[in-house]
């Protein structure tokens, strides 16, 4: 009869068995595979950070353009207000 335990313990054992299986099959190559995986993950993170940086730059450029347009509109409105005030006098 199989020893009873928590399902968590069985999952951990399965993971250990799988790791041992990989070591048996690939031997020293397993560490190379892990290193390759880590390098791939790092490259992916770097690319994602670049995409995020570019997206933020684009959004900032749009915001700066919008601010410039709003400032120009404020100047026009102020000019109209001054002109309207002058006409009332």
C-alpha positions, 0 to 999 in steps of 0.5 A: 500500500502506498504511504499516505500524505498530503497532496502537496507532498505528492506534488513535491515528490513528483517534481523531484522525480521529474527533475531526477528524470531530466538529470538521468536523461540529459545529465550535465546538459540539464544545467546548460538547458537551465542556463539557456532558459534563464538567458532566454527569460532575461532577453524576454524581460529586456525586450518587454522593458524596451517595449514598455519604455517605447510605449511610455515615450509615445504617450509622453510625446502625445501628452506634450503635444496635447499640453502645447495645444491647450496652452495655445488655446488658453492664449486664444481664450485670454486674448478673446477675453481681453478683447471682449472686456475692451469692447464693453468699456 
